Each structure stands twice: as structure tokens, then as C-alpha cells.
């Protein structure tokens, strides 16, 4: 009978690069946020270009400040949701560990989620500092974690599109 520890090692070994990518994203996210927190006051704005500013804001909600105005329960809700999603994506990462596109997507999302969970636990809100705008119209401020999550979701959608396109082209023709 095979040793279960030896059977698990190849799977873990195959997952290590993806888990390392997730941790790299989380660490880079936290490093950039700590730099901004050490250099800027809350609400400060530093123009960088005509369409991009560095700002320091705290988002107590989710994307686009969804639920930010509530009393604080959302901090724990979004923290728990992120932990559950990271667990689910880790299972998917294990299932697709020998591929490239989907594990990259999963790792980016996991790393970004971890970065934002750390903020919620440390600051009670997510630290956002990248602000793009055109005149008086602007995109809500975001951070490196949010960017990684966005790119990860885009890669997941691309993988799904590629997969469904391949299945459409590979269906055998029916003969009548």
C-alpha cells in the first residue's frame, strides 16, 4: 500500500509555485500599503499625472465601497467571505495544479484576498491609494490586491471562454 505522505508530496510540490505567487502578491500588497501609510495622512492626495493621483482612503466595504456605510458588521462578513473563497480557490488550485492559466488566476485572487483580509484585521478597513480620473470623473481608489483580484478574475473568464470555444470546435459531427 502506498504511503499517503509520499502520494501527497507531488501534489504539494506542484502547488508550491502557485502558493508562492499568492504569497508574493499578498506581501507586495502589504509593502505598498505600508509605504503609503507611512508617507501620507488620511485623505491626502498627491497628483502624479493629469489622470492619476496617489491618495490615502480606507474602504470599510467591498468593491466600489459596497456596504461601506454600515455599522461594522461588514468587516467580519467580508473577512469570512474572503477566507471561504480562498479555501474554495485552493481546492480548485489543487485540481488544476498542473495547468498554467487557471492556477495563475487562482493565485492572483488568493493573494489579493489575503492582502485585503490583512487590512480588515489590522485597520478595520481596506487601504486604498491608487486613484485614476479624467477631469472630475474618477474610478474609485483601489490597491495592488484589488488589481490582482481583477486580473485573476479576468484570467478565469478567459480560461472559461477558451475552454468553451475548444469544446464547441471539438464536438463530433452527427451523421444522419
Backbone as CSV, one residue per row, in Angstrom:
resi,resn,N_x,N_y,N_z,CA_x,CA_y,CA_z,C_x,C_y,C_z
1,UNK,0.843,-1.182,0.000,0.000,0.000,0.000,0.890,1.248,0.000
2,UNK,0.591,2.244,-0.888,1.447,3.432,-0.966,1.323,4.298,0.281
3,UNK,2.428,4.913,0.619,2.458,5.816,1.767,1.694,7.093,1.420
4,UNK,0.649,7.469,2.208,-0.136,8.674,1.892,0.707,9.953,1.880
5,UNK,1.755,10.004,2.717,2.617,11.184,2.738,3.348,11.342,1.415
6,UNK,3.817,10.241,0.849,4.520,10.307,-0.429,3.558,10.629,-1.563
7,UNK,2.346,10.152,-1.497,1.363,10.445,-2.539,0.990,11.922,-2.518
8,UNK,0.981,12.537,-1.336,0.611,13.941,-1.212,1.743,14.874,-1.637
9,UNK,2.981,14.439,-1.530,4.114,15.309,-1.852,4.092,15.834,-3.278
10,UNK,3.872,15.003,-4.286,3.871,15.567,-5.641,2.794,16.635,-5.834
11,UNK,1.625,16.442,-5.240,0.562,17.440,-5.360,0.994,18.745,-4.689
12,UNK,1.550,18.651,-3.497,2.009,19.837,-2.795,3.142,20.506,-3.567
13,UNK,4.061,19.725,-4.081,5.165,20.258,-4.863,4.651,21.001,-6.094
14,UNK,3.644,20.444,-6.746,3.070,21.081,-7.925,2.330,22.369,-7.567
15,UNK,1.815,22.454,-6.349,1.077,23.644,-5.921,1.984,24.754,-5.396
16,UNK,3.196,24.408,-4.994,4.081,25.393,-4.359,4.312,26.662,-5.178
17,UNK,4.566,26.573,-6.489,4.760,27.831,-7.232,3.532,28.735,-7.196
18,UNK,2.362,28.138,-7.239,1.127,28.934,-7.230,0.881,29.535,-5.855
19,UNK,1.160,28.771,-4.809,1.018,29.297,-3.451,2.055,30.394,-3.196
20,UNK,3.257,30.219,-3.754,4.298,31.249,-3.628,3.867,32.532,-4.345
21,UNK,3.235,32.397,-5.510,2.734,33.573,-6.225,1.679,34.292,-5.391
22,UNK,0.773,33.543,-4.785,-0.259,34.139,-3.938,0.388,34.903,-2.773
23,UNK,1.374,34.302,-2.138,2.042,34.959,-1.012,2.819,36.188,-1.473
24,UNK,3.445,36.113,-2.648,4.168,37.262,-3.190,3.217,38.433,-3.409
25,UNK,2.049,38.160,-3.973,1.055,39.215,-4.189,0.641,39.826,-2.854
26,UNK,0.352,38.991,-1.869,-0.076,39.489,-0.549,1.018,40.338,0.091
27,UNK,2.263,39.896,-0.003,3.380,40.638,0.598,3.595,41.968,-0.133
28,UNK,3.621,41.930,-1.464,3.789,43.181,-2.219,2.662,44.165,-1.928
29,UNK,1.453,43.643,-1.820,0.313,44.495,-1.482,0.526,45.163,-0.133
30,UNK,0.923,44.391,0.859,1.121,44.952,2.198,2.294,45.926,2.235
31,UNK,3.353,45.637,1.509,4.505,46.549,1.475,4.099,47.887,0.873
32,UNK,3.368,47.857,-0.254,2.950,49.119,-0.874,2.016,49.900,0.049
33,UNK,1.133,49.204,0.725,0.212,49.888,1.646,0.962,50.490,2.828
34,UNK,1.947,49.782,3.350,2.719,50.316,4.478,3.511,51.549,4.057
35,UNK,4.026,51.553,2.829,4.738,52.735,2.332,3.786,53.927,2.281
36,UNK,2.618,53.710,1.696,1.638,54.789,1.590,1.205,55.254,2.985
37,UNK,0.933,54.318,3.884,0.524,54.694,5.252,1.604,55.493,5.975
38,UNK,2.870,55.182,5.701,3.951,55.890,6.386,4.217,57.269,5.780
39,UNK,3.845,57.474,4.523,4.149,58.732,3.852,2.977,59.709,3.763
40,UNK,1.752,59.217,3.946,0.591,60.070,3.695,-0.354,60.096,4.893
41,UNK,-1.068,61.181,5.018,-2.128,61.324,6.007,-3.434,60.869,5.357
42,UNK,-4.374,60.419,6.173,-5.676,60.027,5.655,-6.301,61.179,4.867
43,UNK,-6.814,60.866,3.681,-7.465,61.861,2.839,-6.514,62.661,1.966
44,UNK,-5.203,62.477,2.150,-4.225,63.221,1.354,-4.283,62.784,-0.108
45,UNK,-3.861,63.700,-0.966,-3.875,63.443,-2.410,-2.608,64.012,-3.020
46,UNK,-1.858,63.161,-3.717,-0.635,63.599,-4.387,-0.824,63.392,-5.888
47,UNK,-0.970,64.475,-6.659,-1.095,64.318,-8.111,0.208,63.763,-8.690
48,UNK,0.095,62.742,-9.539,1.252,62.138,-10.180,1.252,62.485,-11.665
49,UNK,0.099,62.345,-12.303,-0.084,62.745,-13.696,-1.428,63.473,-13.784
50,UNK,-1.813,63.863,-14.985,-3.095,64.515,-15.166,-4.286,63.595,-14.976
51,UNK,-4.023,62.287,-14.894,-5.118,61.316,-14.758,-4.919,60.339,-13.599
52,UNK,-3.843,60.491,-12.840,-3.543,59.551,-11.758,-3.016,60.291,-10.538
53,UNK,-3.582,59.967,-9.379,-3.131,60.526,-8.107,-2.905,59.390,-7.110
54,UNK,-2.008,59.637,-6.183,-1.907,58.778,-5.004,-2.796,59.414,-3.945
55,UNK,-3.603,58.608,-3.301,-4.494,59.074,-2.251,-4.390,58.092,-1.081
56,UNK,-4.908,58.465,0.040,-4.998,57.513,1.147,-6.425,57.531,1.665
57,UNK,-7.125,56.454,1.389,-8.502,56.300,1.860,-8.661,54.900,2.434
58,UNK,-9.669,54.743,3.265,-9.991,53.448,3.850,-11.374,53.037,3.375
59,UNK,-11.476,51.841,2.839,-12.753,51.322,2.350,-13.247,50.285,3.352
60,UNK,-14.309,50.596,4.054,-14.875,49.668,5.036,-15.817,48.662,4.389
61,UNK,-16.103,48.858,3.115,-16.998,47.950,2.397,-16.229,47.045,1.454
62,UNK,-16.864,46.759,0.336,-16.246,45.912,-0.695,-16.027,46.780,-1.930
63,UNK,-16.004,46.157,-3.093,-15.773,46.877,-4.345,-16.726,48.065,-4.458
64,UNK,-16.171,49.196,-4.897,-16.938,50.433,-5.073,-17.593,50.878,-3.763
65,UNK,-16.967,50.541,-2.639,-17.442,50.888,-1.290,-18.816,50.298,-0.968
66,UNK,-19.139,49.182,-1.594,-20.402,48.491,-1.326,-20.504,48.154,0.154
67,UNK,-21.546,48.575,0.796,-21.856,48.378,2.219,-20.924,49.146,3.160
68,UNK,-20.155,50.079,2.654,-19.189,50.801,3.492,-19.854,51.632,4.573
69,UNK,-21.077,52.065,4.360,-21.739,52.967,5.306,-22.368,52.232,6.490
70,UNK,-22.270,50.936,6.553,-22.889,50.184,7.642,-22.038,50.235,8.914
71,UNK,-22.558,49.674,9.982,-22.008,49.858,11.320,-20.728,49.085,11.636
72,UNK,-20.272,48.205,10.810,-19.039,47.471,11.082,-19.157,45.971,10.907
73,UNK,-20.377,45.454,10.837,-20.553,44.007,10.647,-19.937,43.552,9.329
74,UNK,-19.883,44.452,8.350,-19.374,44.089,7.026,-17.883,43.729,7.064
75,UNK,-17.157,44.290,8.040,-15.740,43.937,8.198,-15.604,42.429,8.366
76,UNK,-16.391,41.849,9.242,-16.301,40.416,9.536,-16.949,39.584,8.433
77,UNK,-17.994,40.115,7.837,-18.637,39.414,6.731,-17.661,39.259,5.561
78,UNK,-17.006,40.358,5.145,-16.093,40.297,4.006,-14.819,39.530,4.352
79,UNK,-14.400,39.572,5.610,-13.247,38.764,6.028,-13.586,37.279,5.923
80,UNK,-14.743,36.892,6.476,-15.165,35.490,6.398,-15.384,35.037,4.967
81,UNK,-16.010,35.886,4.165,-16.247,35.552,2.760,-14.925,35.336,2.026
82,UNK,-13.954,36.197,2.279,-12.644,36.054,1.631,-11.960,34.755,2.046
83,UNK,-12.068,34.391,3.317,-11.454,33.140,3.799,-12.108,31.939,3.124
84,UNK,-13.435,31.953,3.026,-14.151,30.849,2.362,-13.762,30.770,0.884
85,UNK,-13.725,31.906,0.218,-13.359,31.923,-1.207,-11.920,31.453,-1.394
86,UNK,-11.017,31.867,-0.515,-9.626,31.401,-0.616,-9.538,29.887,-0.439
87,UNK,-10.335,29.350,0.481,-10.356,27.895,0.664,-10.852,27.192,-0.582
88,UNK,-11.940,27.695,-1.154,-12.510,27.108,-2.368,-11.508,27.207,-3.528
89,UNK,-10.857,28.364,-3.676,-9.879,28.523,-4.757,-8.649,27.651,-4.542
90,UNK,-8.304,27.389,-3.296,-7.179,26.486,-3.025,-7.522,25.065,-3.461
91,UNK,-8.765,24.646,-3.248,-9.217,23.338,-3.743,-9.138,23.310,-5.264
92,UNK,-9.616,24.360,-5.906,-9.539,24.433,-7.373,-8.092,24.476,-7.846
93,UNK,-7.266,25.171,-7.110,-5.831,25.227,-7.429,-5.230,23.827,-7.397
94,UNK,-5.599,23.061,-6.401,-5.128,21.682,-6.305,-5.601,20.863,-7.512
95,UNK,-6.845,21.045,-7.891,-7.397,20.278,-9.016,-6.742,20.650,-10.342
96,UNK,-6.304,21.880,-10.486,-5.730,22.362,-11.751,-4.232,22.648,-11.622
97,UNK,-3.584,22.080,-10.616,-2.198,22.420,-10.274,-1.201,22.208,-11.395
98,UNK,-1.498,21.345,-12.349,-0.542,21.071,-13.432,-0.825,21.895,-14.679
99,UNK,-1.770,22.815,-14.584,-2.055,23.724,-15.692,-1.301,25.031,-15.440
100,UNK,-1.550,26.021,-16.285,-0.894,27.317,-16.091,-1.895,28.461,-15.881
101,UNK,-2.862,28.585,-16.769,-3.739,29.752,-16.755,-4.623,29.804,-15.506
102,UNK,-5.365,28.745,-15.234,-6.259,28.763,-14.074,-5.507,28.882,-12.744
103,UNK,-4.420,28.134,-12.536,-3.704,28.324,-11.267,-3.145,29.738,-11.090
104,UNK,-2.728,30.354,-12.194,-2.274,31.739,-12.099,-3.424,32.622,-11.637
105,UNK,-4.597,32.434,-12.246,-5.778,33.209,-11.867,-6.117,32.996,-10.401
106,UNK,-6.159,31.747,-9.974,-6.498,31.433,-8.584,-5.487,32.057,-7.623
107,UNK,-4.198,31.961,-7.962,-3.151,32.504,-7.091,-3.265,34.018,-6.963
108,UNK,-3.558,34.704,-8.063,-3.714,36.157,-8.016,-4.893,36.548,-7.122
109,UNK,-5.992,35.836,-7.256,-7.175,36.144,-6.443,-6.903,35.844,-4.970
110,UNK,-6.298,34.702,-4.692,-5.984,34.342,-3.306,-5.044,35.375,-2.690
111,UNK,-3.984,35.732,-3.407,-3.032,36.718,-2.889,-3.677,38.062,-2.621
112,UNK,-4.520,38.508,-3.555,-5.222,39.773,-3.362,-6.185,39.713,-2.195
113,UNK,-6.900,38.615,-2.073,-7.851,38.465,-0.967,-7.127,38.466,0.374
114,UNK,-5.997,37.779,0.435,-5.223,37.760,1.682,-4.749,39.174,2.031
115,UNK,-4.259,39.906,1.038,-3.814,41.274,1.281,-4.922,42.138,1.868
116,UNK,-6.125,42.022,1.326,-7.238,42.828,1.829,-7.751,42.325,3.177
117,UNK,-7.674,41.016,3.426,-8.071,40.484,4.744,-7.124,41.011,5.820
118,UNK,-5.835,41.048,5.512,-4.871,41.590,6.484,-5.261,43.024,6.843
119,UNK,-5.633,43.820,5.843,-6.071,45.201,6.113,-7.283,45.230,7.027
120,UNK,-8.272,44.414,6.722,-9.502,44.410,7.530,-9.188,44.044,8.979
121,UNK,-8.277,43.090,9.171,-7.925,42.676,10.527,-7.083,43.729,11.241
122,UNK,-6.153,44.369,10.516,-5.255,45.351,11.135,-5.871,46.741,11.269
123,UNK,-6.633,47.159,10.251,-7.108,48.539,10.202,-8.627,48.668,10.276
124,UNK,-9.332,47.553,10.193,-10.787,47.606,10.180,-11.363,47.993,8.831
125,UNK,-10.496,48.218,7.861,-10.903,48.624,6.519,-9.742,48.336,5.568
126,UNK,-10.044,48.352,4.288,-9.021,48.125,3.266,-8.363,49.459,2.907
127,UNK,-7.050,49.458,2.853,-6.286,50.653,2.492,-6.251,50.751,0.967
128,UNK,-6.761,51.858,0.439,-6.740,52.111,-0.999,-5.938,53.367,-1.268
129,UNK,-5.204,53.377,-2.403,-4.345,54.539,-2.654,-4.126,54.868,-4.122
130,UNK,-4.590,54.061,-5.040,-4.420,54.328,-6.472,-5.714,54.936,-7.005
131,UNK,-5.620,56.153,-7.525,-6.824,56.852,-7.974,-6.629,57.369,-9.402
132,UNK,-7.409,56.811,-10.331,-7.388,57.241,-11.726,-8.621,58.080,-11.995
133,UNK,-8.452,59.137,-12.785,-9.558,60.057,-13.037,-9.390,60.744,-14.390
134,UNK,-10.486,61.276,-14.873,-10.498,62.114,-16.068,-11.338,63.331,-15.718
135,UNK,-10.664,64.447,-15.505,-11.379,65.632,-15.056,-11.978,65.389,-13.689
136,UNK,-13.278,65.627,-13.568,-13.925,65.404,-12.266,-14.527,64.010,-12.140
137,UNK,-14.368,63.197,-13.172,-14.866,61.822,-13.140,-13.713,60.899,-12.767
138,UNK,-13.949,60.048,-11.792,-12.871,59.176,-11.350,-13.344,57.774,-11.045
139,UNK,-12.404,56.862,-11.116,-12.616,55.477,-10.729,-12.369,55.398,-9.230
140,UNK,-13.149,54.639,-8.477,-12.878,54.546,-7.030,-11.437,54.092,-6.764
141,UNK,-10.840,54.648,-5.747,-9.464,54.285,-5.389,-9.380,52.790,-5.110
142,UNK,-8.228,52.215,-5.427,-8.019,50.785,-5.232,-6.567,50.545,-4.852
143,UNK,-6.161,49.286,-4.786,-4.806,48.935,-4.356,-4.277,47.772,-5.185
144,UNK,-3.079,47.313,-4.864,-2.466,46.211,-5.599,-3.277,44.924,-5.456
145,UNK,-3.817,44.665,-4.273,-4.634,43.466,-4.057,-5.850,43.466,-4.968
146,UNK,-6.513,44.622,-5.055,-7.682,44.728,-5.930,-7.292,44.473,-7.385
147,UNK,-6.130,44.990,-7.786,-5.647,44.781,-9.155,-5.395,43.306,-9.423
148,UNK,-4.784,42.620,-8.463,-4.512,41.190,-8.627,-5.814,40.406,-8.724
149,UNK,-6.793,40.764,-7.909,-8.094,40.083,-7.959,-8.740,40.324,-9.317
150,UNK,-8.707,41.543,-9.801,-9.295,41.859,-11.106,-8.634,41.054,-12.224
151,UNK,-7.305,41.045,-12.247,-6.584,40.290,-13.282,-6.870,38.803,-13.138
152,UNK,-6.927,38.288,-11.912,-7.237,36.874,-11.688,-8.611,36.497,-12.212
153,UNK,-9.609,37.333,-11.937,-10.961,37.061,-12.433,-10.986,37.135,-13.960
154,UNK,-10.284,38.113,-14.532,-10.219,38.212,-15.996,-9.580,36.955,-16.597
155,UNK,-8.536,36.441,-15.975,-7.901,35.213,-16.458,-8.832,34.011,-16.330
156,UNK,-9.592,33.958,-15.241,-10.573,32.868,-15.086,-11.608,32.923,-16.202
157,UNK,-12.097,34.104,-16.504,-13.078,34.256,-17.577,-12.477,33.884,-18.926
158,UNK,-11.249,34.293,-19.152,-10.557,33.960,-20.398,-10.393,32.440,-20.519
159,UNK,-10.003,31.800,-19.425,-9.859,30.332,-19.436,-11.191,29.670,-19.737
160,UNK,-12.263,30.183,-19.161,-13.590,29.626,-19.410,-13.984,29.813,-20.870
161,UNK,-13.713,30.990,-21.403,-14.023,31.270,-22.802,-13.240,30.335,-23.720
162,UNK,-11.942,30.182,-23.446,-11.104,29.282,-24.258,-11.601,27.848,-24.169
163,UNK,-11.974,27.430,-22.969,-12.442,26.057,-22.762,-13.746,25.808,-23.509
164,UNK,-14.691,26.740,-23.410,-15.971,26.541,-24.088,-15.798,26.620,-25.597
165,UNK,-14.868,27.431,-26.065,-14.603,27.537,-27.504,-13.985,26.229,-28.022
166,UNK,-13.068,25.657,-27.239,-12.442,24.387,-27.633,-13.469,23.268,-27.659
167,UNK,-14.373,23.249,-26.679,-15.406,22.212,-26.644,-16.365,22.354,-27.819
168,UNK,-16.659,23.592,-28.206,-17.557,23.830,-29.336,-16.934,23.316,-30.618
169,UNK,-15.627,23.560,-30.796,-14.943,23.135,-32.023,-14.591,21.664,-32.041
170,UNK,-14.572,21.028,-30.892,-14.164,19.621,-30.859,-15.325,18.636,-30.816
171,UNK,-16.561,19.149,-30.859,-17.703,18.232,-30.840,-17.756,17.452,-32.142
172,UNK,-17.947,16.148,-32.041,-18.035,15.356,-33.265,-19.337,15.689,-34.012
173,UNK,-19.224,15.644,-35.309,-20.408,15.904,-36.118,-21.330,14.707,-36.084
174,UNK,-22.595,14.975,-36.106,-23.594,13.900,-36.115,-23.832,13.455,-37.550
175,UNK,-23.945,12.208,-37.711,-24.323,11.721,-39.049,-25.747,11.241,-38.981
176,UNK,-26.475,11.496,-40.061,-27.869,11.085,-40.051,-28.142,9.972,-41.007
